[in-house]
Amino acid sequence: MTRRGWAVVILAAWAVSLGWLVKREFFRTTGERLAEAALAVPPGTQFYRVDLGAQQVGFASTTVDTLGTTLRVTDLLLLDLPALGRLHHTRVRSVAVVSRALRLETLQADFEGDAERFSARAVVSGDSVLTLTLASAGDSQTTRTRITHPIVVPSLLPVRLAFGGALKPGRTFALRVFDPLELAERDVSVTIAAESTLVVSDSAGFDSTAMAWTPARLDTVRAFRLEQRMGGLTTSAWIDAQGRVVRATGPVGLTLERSAYEIAYQNFRRRDTARLLRAGAPPGANDVIALTAITAGAPLAATGRDELRVRLRGVDLSGLDLAGGRQRLVGDTLIVRREAPAALTTAYKLPARDTTLARWLAPEPLVQSGAPSIRAQAHELLGGEQDPAVAAARLTHWVAAHMRKEITMGIPSAVRVLAQGRGDCNELTVLYVALARAAGLPARPVAGLVDLGGRFYYHAWPEVYLGDWVAVDPTLDQFPADAGHLRFAAGGLARQVELIRFVGRLKLEVL
């Protein structure tokens, strides 16, 4: 797994808790009831086995401790994902302290991947200011943002739903979510889709024949299925009447299932790693590789094709950003066409003033388009250029020529990438988007797969708005990018890690 392994954990946490941080306005009339109900939240630990396909690839747990006037929620996730013939390890541990009304007070998260350690600390001051500090490889960045509503911790969202009286099949809620990776609010739809009875293992015994722990006693649990859609990503989870997660799944990958400790953890320790490694054996033609080409050491030689038709199999496509712009989905076939010269002619001048594009012109914590160094570099490159297409092309070629393509450690912020002059496709995308926005050119990061030498690698690249979204690639020095780029996620960098969950599941057939 790439050094973005820590972010995979964020995705898994979304699957378990159905969202990051939910504003209190969703529960306007239940504040007192929640505070009272929180007094009855029992301390204890739930254990989960984490599967990818039919194989266990991880272990997870959630522990709730009662501390007088507060609750402490500890989440742990261990992942071993196969890719290119070896296992890629990720570990995350987060500790959140919340009030009895389930409002976040502090959050400490520590991530460890194969080649990186990353930590994040969030502190809420007086329900009005959120201070977020990111630290990695001796580098740190602190951002403060004003919040208008109290923030709640994700692991307790199911508890809020349960004690807020929302567990009634057929009910749908539209709300706003605070995304800590982007420090921005997002629209979320949550539906109580169904009610059923699930069977879980209550205890385990060791089977000497299978050399594994197996259920010794089963228990039936009344459960409710919650479905959430946010930013093109669909997740689903079953929770019990007390708001504890029983089972959670994403659209194309990881599944978490409540289990006895021995089945969840001891079997993970004793798992058949040889079988896992076979799933990550050297890839063949049209295989999906959940690493960037730079990480994998692959040649950066794009096909340059103008059209690509590829059949997508093995995954649920409904939660992905497949259609729009250069891409069209027909059944299970994705058709990608490189933009023709006519598509690069725009009707507006820089800087763009369309209010509907304001989100793609604004600075973000890692896309510091307002920073003096970014603004100065954009001005030096573009001066008074008013043609968006000319500006987009010039930025593409400059980033490609002046940034060394290599793996870097630390926080992937635009300011840092510009200062160091190097990075992977993620860093080059962040830098490009920041420079474009500083010049008044709407830009957004996207992620998906790129065809290099007949293999499809994880890849990130920018899109710029030229009357429609146009793909460019500063890593491969392409304007516009060729049709070998398959977009699956658009928006903030937090969305990009969804691609890691294609390992062993997505099958491509080039037509």
RAKA-V768500 format. One record per backbone hydrogen bond with DSSP energy under -0.5 kcal/mol. CO is the residue of the C=O (numbers start at 1). NH is the residue of the N-H. E is the energy in kcal/mol with one decimal. If there is no record, write none. Layout:
co=CO nh=NH e=E
co=CO nh=NH e=E
//
This chain:
co=2 nh=5 e=-1.6
co=3 nh=6 e=-0.5
co=4 nh=7 e=-1.5
co=4 nh=8 e=-1.0
co=5 nh=8 e=-0.7
co=5 nh=9 e=-1.0
co=6 nh=10 e=-0.9
co=7 nh=11 e=-1.7
co=8 nh=12 e=-2.4
co=9 nh=13 e=-2.8
co=10 nh=14 e=-2.2
co=11 nh=15 e=-2.0
co=12 nh=16 e=-2.2
co=13 nh=17 e=-2.8
co=14 nh=18 e=-2.8
co=20 nh=22 e=-0.5
co=21 nh=178 e=-3.6
co=22 nh=152 e=-0.6
co=23 nh=26 e=-1.5
co=24 nh=27 e=-2.2
co=25 nh=28 e=-1.1
co=27 nh=30 e=-1.7
co=30 nh=34 e=-2.9
co=31 nh=35 e=-2.3
co=32 nh=36 e=-2.2
co=33 nh=37 e=-2.8
co=34 nh=38 e=-2.7
co=35 nh=39 e=-0.7
co=36 nh=39 e=-0.7
co=37 nh=40 e=-1.8
co=38 nh=41 e=-1.2
co=44 nh=64 e=-2.7
co=46 nh=62 e=-2.1
co=47 nh=259 e=-2.3
co=48 nh=60 e=-2.3
co=49 nh=51 e=-0.6
co=49 nh=257 e=-1.9
co=50 nh=57 e=-2.7
co=50 nh=58 e=-1.6
co=51 nh=255 e=-2.2
co=52 nh=55 e=-1.5
co=55 nh=52 e=-2.9
co=55 nh=57 e=-0.5
co=57 nh=80 e=-3.0
co=58 nh=50 e=-2.3
co=59 nh=78 e=-2.9
co=60 nh=48 e=-2.8
co=61 nh=76 e=-2.3
co=62 nh=46 e=-2.5
co=63 nh=74 e=-2.7
co=64 nh=44 e=-2.0
co=65 nh=72 e=-2.9
co=67 nh=69 e=-1.2
co=67 nh=70 e=-0.8
co=69 nh=100 e=-0.9
co=70 nh=67 e=-3.0
co=71 nh=73 e=-0.5
co=71 nh=98 e=-2.7
co=72 nh=65 e=-2.6
co=72 nh=74 e=-0.5
co=73 nh=75 e=-0.5
co=73 nh=96 e=-2.8
co=74 nh=63 e=-2.6
co=75 nh=94 e=-2.5
co=76 nh=61 e=-2.1
co=77 nh=92 e=-2.2
co=78 nh=59 e=-1.7
co=79 nh=90 e=-2.4
co=81 nh=88 e=-2.7
co=83 nh=86 e=-1.3
co=86 nh=83 e=-2.3
co=87 nh=89 e=-0.6
co=88 nh=81 e=-2.3
co=90 nh=79 e=-2.8
co=91 nh=112 e=-2.7
co=92 nh=77 e=-2.2
co=93 nh=110 e=-2.4
co=94 nh=75 e=-2.5
co=95 nh=108 e=-2.3
co=96 nh=73 e=-3.0
co=96 nh=98 e=-0.5
co=97 nh=105 e=-2.7
co=97 nh=106 e=-1.6
co=98 nh=71 e=-2.6
co=99 nh=102 e=-2.2
co=103 nh=99 e=-2.5
co=105 nh=124 e=-2.3
co=106 nh=97 e=-2.5
co=107 nh=122 e=-2.8
co=108 nh=95 e=-2.8
co=109 nh=120 e=-2.6
co=110 nh=93 e=-2.0
co=111 nh=118 e=-2.5
co=112 nh=91 e=-2.5
co=116 nh=113 e=-3.4
co=118 nh=111 e=-3.6
co=119 nh=135 e=-2.5
co=120 nh=109 e=-2.9
co=121 nh=133 e=-2.7
co=122 nh=107 e=-2.3
co=123 nh=125 e=-0.5
co=123 nh=131 e=-2.7
co=124 nh=126 e=-0.6
co=125 nh=128 e=-1.9
co=125 nh=129 e=-1.5
co=128 nh=147 e=-2.7
co=129 nh=125 e=-2.9
co=129 nh=131 e=-0.5
co=130 nh=132 e=-0.6
co=130 nh=145 e=-2.3
co=131 nh=123 e=-2.1
co=132 nh=143 e=-2.8
co=133 nh=121 e=-2.2
co=134 nh=141 e=-2.4
co=135 nh=119 e=-2.5
co=136 nh=139 e=-2.5
co=139 nh=136 e=-3.0
co=141 nh=134 e=-2.8
co=143 nh=132 e=-3.0
co=145 nh=130 e=-3.0
co=150 nh=24 e=-1.0
co=151 nh=104 e=-4.7
co=153 nh=156 e=-1.2
co=154 nh=157 e=-2.0
co=156 nh=160 e=-2.2
co=157 nh=161 e=-2.4
co=158 nh=162 e=-2.5
co=159 nh=163 e=-2.9
co=160 nh=164 e=-1.7
co=161 nh=166 e=-2.2
co=161 nh=167 e=-0.6
co=162 nh=165 e=-0.9
co=166 nh=168 e=-2.4
co=168 nh=171 e=-1.9
co=171 nh=192 e=-3.1
co=173 nh=175 e=-0.5
co=173 nh=190 e=-2.7
co=175 nh=188 e=-2.9
co=176 nh=23 e=-1.4
co=177 nh=179 e=-0.7
co=177 nh=186 e=-2.9
co=178 nh=21 e=-1.2
co=178 nh=180 e=-0.7
co=179 nh=182 e=-0.7
co=179 nh=183 e=-1.7
co=179 nh=184 e=-1.2
co=184 nh=179 e=-2.9
co=186 nh=177 e=-3.5
co=188 nh=175 e=-2.6
co=189 nh=229 e=-1.9
co=190 nh=173 e=-3.3
co=191 nh=193 e=-1.2
co=191 nh=227 e=-2.4
co=192 nh=170 e=-3.5
co=194 nh=225 e=-2.3
co=196 nh=223 e=-3.1
co=198 nh=221 e=-3.1
co=200 nh=219 e=-2.9
co=203 nh=216 e=-2.6
co=203 nh=217 e=-1.2
co=205 nh=214 e=-2.9
co=206 nh=208 e=-0.8
co=207 nh=211 e=-1.6
co=207 nh=212 e=-1.5
co=212 nh=207 e=-2.9
co=214 nh=205 e=-2.6
co=217 nh=202 e=-3.2
co=217 nh=203 e=-1.3
co=219 nh=200 e=-2.7
co=221 nh=198 e=-2.9
co=222 nh=241 e=-0.7
co=223 nh=196 e=-2.6
co=224 nh=226 e=-0.6
co=224 nh=239 e=-2.5
co=225 nh=193 e=-2.5
co=225 nh=194 e=-0.9
co=226 nh=237 e=-2.3
co=227 nh=191 e=-2.6
co=228 nh=235 e=-2.3
co=229 nh=189 e=-1.7
co=230 nh=233 e=-2.0
co=233 nh=230 e=-2.5
co=234 nh=251 e=-0.7
co=235 nh=228 e=-2.5
co=236 nh=249 e=-3.0
co=237 nh=226 e=-3.7
co=238 nh=246 e=-3.4
co=238 nh=247 e=-1.5
co=239 nh=224 e=-2.8
co=240 nh=243 e=-2.1
co=244 nh=240 e=-2.5
co=246 nh=258 e=-3.2
co=247 nh=238 e=-3.6
co=248 nh=256 e=-2.9
co=249 nh=236 e=-2.6
co=251 nh=316 e=-1.3
co=254 nh=250 e=-1.2
co=255 nh=51 e=-2.8
co=256 nh=248 e=-2.6
co=257 nh=49 e=-2.2
co=259 nh=47 e=-0.5
co=260 nh=264 e=-2.5
co=261 nh=265 e=-3.4
co=261 nh=266 e=-0.8
co=262 nh=267 e=-1.8
co=265 nh=269 e=-2.2
co=266 nh=270 e=-1.9
co=268 nh=271 e=-0.9
co=271 nh=273 e=-1.4
co=272 nh=276 e=-1.6
co=273 nh=277 e=-2.8
co=274 nh=278 e=-1.8
co=275 nh=279 e=-1.2
co=276 nh=280 e=-0.8
co=277 nh=280 e=-0.7
co=278 nh=281 e=-1.3
co=280 nh=85 e=-6.5
co=284 nh=287 e=-1.8
co=286 nh=508 e=-0.6
co=287 nh=456 e=-2.4
co=288 nh=290 e=-0.5
co=289 nh=291 e=-1.0
co=289 nh=458 e=-1.6
co=290 nh=2 e=-0.5
co=291 nh=458 e=-1.4
co=292 nh=296 e=-2.4
co=293 nh=297 e=-0.7
co=293 nh=298 e=-2.6
co=294 nh=297 e=-0.6
co=299 nh=301 e=-1.7
co=300 nh=302 e=-0.6
co=301 nh=453 e=-0.6
co=305 nh=483 e=-2.7
co=306 nh=338 e=-3.0
co=308 nh=336 e=-2.9
co=309 nh=511 e=-3.0
co=310 nh=334 e=-3.0
co=311 nh=313 e=-0.5
co=311 nh=509 e=-1.7
co=313 nh=507 e=-3.0
co=315 nh=317 e=-0.6
co=317 nh=320 e=-1.6
co=320 nh=322 e=-1.6
co=324 nh=327 e=-1.7
co=326 nh=337 e=-2.0
co=327 nh=324 e=-1.9
co=328 nh=330 e=-0.6
co=328 nh=335 e=-3.2
co=329 nh=331 e=-0.6
co=330 nh=333 e=-2.2
co=332 nh=312 e=-3.2
co=332 nh=334 e=-0.5
co=333 nh=330 e=-3.1
co=333 nh=335 e=-0.5
co=334 nh=310 e=-2.3
co=334 nh=336 e=-0.5
co=335 nh=328 e=-2.1
co=336 nh=308 e=-2.4
co=340 nh=343 e=-1.7
co=341 nh=344 e=-1.7
co=342 nh=345 e=-1.2
co=344 nh=346 e=-0.6
co=348 nh=388 e=-0.5
co=353 nh=355 e=-0.5
co=354 nh=357 e=-1.8
co=355 nh=358 e=-1.4
co=357 nh=360 e=-1.1
co=358 nh=361 e=-1.6
co=358 nh=362 e=-1.0
co=360 nh=443 e=-1.9
co=366 nh=368 e=-0.5
co=366 nh=414 e=-2.3
co=367 nh=364 e=-2.3
co=367 nh=369 e=-2.1
co=368 nh=371 e=-1.6
co=371 nh=375 e=-2.7
co=372 nh=376 e=-2.5
co=373 nh=377 e=-1.9
co=374 nh=378 e=-2.5
co=375 nh=379 e=-2.2
co=376 nh=380 e=-2.3
co=377 nh=381 e=-2.1
co=378 nh=382 e=-2.4
co=379 nh=383 e=-2.5
co=382 nh=385 e=-2.6
co=386 nh=350 e=-1.9
co=386 nh=388 e=-0.7
co=387 nh=391 e=-2.4
co=388 nh=392 e=-2.6
co=389 nh=393 e=-2.3
co=390 nh=394 e=-2.3
co=391 nh=395 e=-2.4
co=392 nh=396 e=-2.0
co=393 nh=397 e=-2.3
co=394 nh=398 e=-2.0
co=395 nh=399 e=-2.5
co=396 nh=400 e=-2.1
co=397 nh=401 e=-1.8
co=398 nh=402 e=-2.3
co=399 nh=403 e=-1.7
co=402 nh=404 e=-0.5
co=404 nh=406 e=-1.1
co=404 nh=423 e=-2.3
co=411 nh=413 e=-2.3
co=413 nh=417 e=-2.5
co=414 nh=418 e=-2.5
co=415 nh=419 e=-1.9
co=416 nh=420 e=-2.4
co=417 nh=421 e=-2.6
co=417 nh=422 e=-0.6
co=421 nh=404 e=-2.5
co=423 nh=406 e=-1.1
co=424 nh=428 e=-2.5
co=425 nh=429 e=-1.9
co=426 nh=430 e=-2.2
co=427 nh=431 e=-2.5
co=428 nh=432 e=-2.3
co=429 nh=433 e=-2.6
co=430 nh=434 e=-2.1
co=431 nh=435 e=-2.5
co=432 nh=436 e=-2.7
co=433 nh=437 e=-2.5
co=434 nh=438 e=-2.1
co=435 nh=439 e=-1.1
co=436 nh=439 e=-0.6
co=436 nh=441 e=-2.9
co=437 nh=440 e=-1.6
co=440 nh=352 e=-2.8
co=440 nh=442 e=-0.6
co=442 nh=465 e=-2.0
co=444 nh=463 e=-2.3
co=445 nh=491 e=-2.1
co=446 nh=461 e=-2.0
co=447 nh=488 e=-2.7
co=447 nh=489 e=-2.2
co=448 nh=459 e=-1.9
co=449 nh=486 e=-3.2
co=450 nh=452 e=-0.7
co=450 nh=457 e=-2.3
co=451 nh=303 e=-0.8
co=452 nh=455 e=-1.3
co=454 nh=286 e=-3.7
co=455 nh=452 e=-2.9
co=455 nh=457 e=-0.7
co=456 nh=289 e=-2.9
co=457 nh=450 e=-2.1
co=458 nh=293 e=-0.5
co=459 nh=448 e=-2.5
co=461 nh=446 e=-2.6
co=462 nh=472 e=-2.3
co=463 nh=444 e=-2.3
co=464 nh=466 e=-0.7
co=464 nh=470 e=-3.0
co=468 nh=466 e=-2.9
co=470 nh=464 e=-2.5
co=471 nh=480 e=-0.6
co=471 nh=481 e=-2.5
co=472 nh=462 e=-0.5
co=473 nh=477 e=-0.7
co=473 nh=478 e=-2.4
co=478 nh=473 e=-2.6
co=482 nh=485 e=-1.1
co=484 nh=451 e=-1.7
co=484 nh=486 e=-0.6
co=485 nh=487 e=-0.7
co=486 nh=449 e=-2.0
co=488 nh=321 e=-2.7
co=489 nh=447 e=-2.6
co=492 nh=495 e=-1.7
co=493 nh=496 e=-1.0
co=493 nh=497 e=-0.6
co=495 nh=498 e=-1.7
co=496 nh=499 e=-1.7
co=497 nh=500 e=-1.5
co=498 nh=501 e=-1.3
co=499 nh=502 e=-1.9
co=500 nh=503 e=-1.3
co=502 nh=505 e=-2.6
co=502 nh=506 e=-1.7
co=507 nh=313 e=-2.4
co=509 nh=311 e=-2.9
//
